[in-house]
């Protein structure tokens, strides 16, 4: 069990928070494989996505969860070299999966297991919104400086040196800039991440999926005093 040390009753609340998320499919933001989109077929409500891959198929089963560009999906119609997933209208409107086409590369990650090291941070696969790549600058030695404009509504969950998932990749916020409208978030991207994820092909204007740290949302609720009292819990 993971636990975060804090004072008084807050310690118990935060521990329960971790337990809750470990009982549902969660990810770490450490990408396992770059998959290739085979097809994105529109349907009367939503679409069906098929992705060609290898590594994540080793233990993938029908109905299991898998993160595609940071979006938690249900694997269906598994073949020796691919899987499919149905995309709901909400998924298409809130994420960049609707922008995909045959040949697009996507970040893939399977959920954590009880024995998995949490190398990144807790990523639910519930995308909050999309951001837009402002720039990707070369820092030398294969390192890059990525700047993304994110919706103003997410600003209160962003802190310097805090965690953020961009297209499902766990990254550390290196800079926050108030541009007078939507904030600019910058992260340093190391060579391994550039070569093993979709960030290697990111371009200004590209839409990317953004998921803020869920712990920030829980802390916000705790501090607002709106959480249920112990007596009202089931």
C-alpha positions, 0 to 999 in steps of 0.5 A, spaced: 500 500 500 502 506 498 501 512 503 503 519 504 505 522 510 501 528 513 499 530 520 493 528 524 487 525 520 489 528 513 494 522 513 488 517 514 484 521 508 490 521 503 492 514 505 484 512 503 485 516 497 491 512 494 487 505 496 481 508 492 485 509 486 489 502 486 482 499 486 481 501 480 485 501 473 490 507 474 497 508 470 503 511 471 505 515 465 511 511 463 509 509 456 511 502 454 510 502 447 509 506 441 503 503 437 501 505 430 493 507 428 491 502 423 484 505 422 479 510 426 472 508 423 466 513 425 460 510 428 453 513 429 455 514 436 463 515 437 468 511 433 472 504 433 479 505 433 484 499 432 492 500 434 497 495 431 502 494 437 506 488 440 509 489 447 502 491 450 499 485 447 503 480 451 498 479 457 492 484 454 485 480 455 478 482 452 475 487 456 482 490 460 484 497 460 489 500 456 491 507 456 492 510 449 495 517 449 493 518 456 486 516 455 483 509 458 480 505 453 477 498 453 481 493 449 476 489 444 477 484 438 484 483 440 489 479 434 496 477 434 498 484 432 493 489 434 487 491 439 481 495 438 477 500 442 470 503 442 471 511 443 464 514 446 462 521 443 465 524 450 472 521 449 472 524 442 470 531 444 475 531 450 481 528 447 485 528 441 483 521 439 478 524 434 484 527 430 488 520 429 488 517 422 491 511 419 499 511 420 498 516 427 503 514 432 500 513 439 502 512 446 500 505 450 501 503 457 497 498 461 495 499 468 499 498 474 499 492 478 500 491 486 507 489 484 508 495 479 513 501 482 510 508 481 515 510 477 511 516 474 505 519 478 498 516 478 494 517 472 487 515 471 486 516 464 481 521 465 483 526 460 481 533 463 482 537 456 486 538 450 492 543 450 496 546 444 503 545 443 506 552 443 513 550 441 518 545 442 525 547 443 532 544 442 536 544 449 542 540 446 544 533 447 537 530 445 533 534 451 528 539 449 523 544 452 516 543 450 511 549 452 503 547 451 498 552 452 492 549 457 485 551 458 485 557 464 480 552 468 486 547 469 490 553 472 489 552 479 491 544 479 498 546 476 504 548 480 511 549 479 515 542 480 508 538 480 506 533 475 502 533 469 500 528 464 501 530 457 498 525 452 499 520 457 506 521 459 508 523 466 512 530 466 514 535 471 512 542 470 518 546 469 515 553 468 508 556 469 507 563 465 501 567 466 500 569 459 493 573 460 489 568 457 490 560 457 496 559 462 503 556 458 506 550 461 513 548 460 516 541 461 523 538 460 523 532 455 529 528 456 532 524 450 529 517 452 522 520 452 523 524 445 525 517 442 520 513 445 513 517 445 509 521 441 513 528 443 518 526 438 513 528 433 510 534 436 509 540 432 506 547 434 499 547 433 498 540 435 493 538 440 495 534 446 491 531 452 492 534 458 490 530 465 492 534 471 494 531 478 488 527 481 491 529 488 490 536 487 483 535 485 482 531 492 486 536 496 481 542 493 475 538 495 478 536 502 480 544 503 473 546 501 470 542 506 465 539 501 467 532 502 462 527 506 463 526 513 465 520 516 458 518 519 455 519 512 460 514 509 457 507 507 
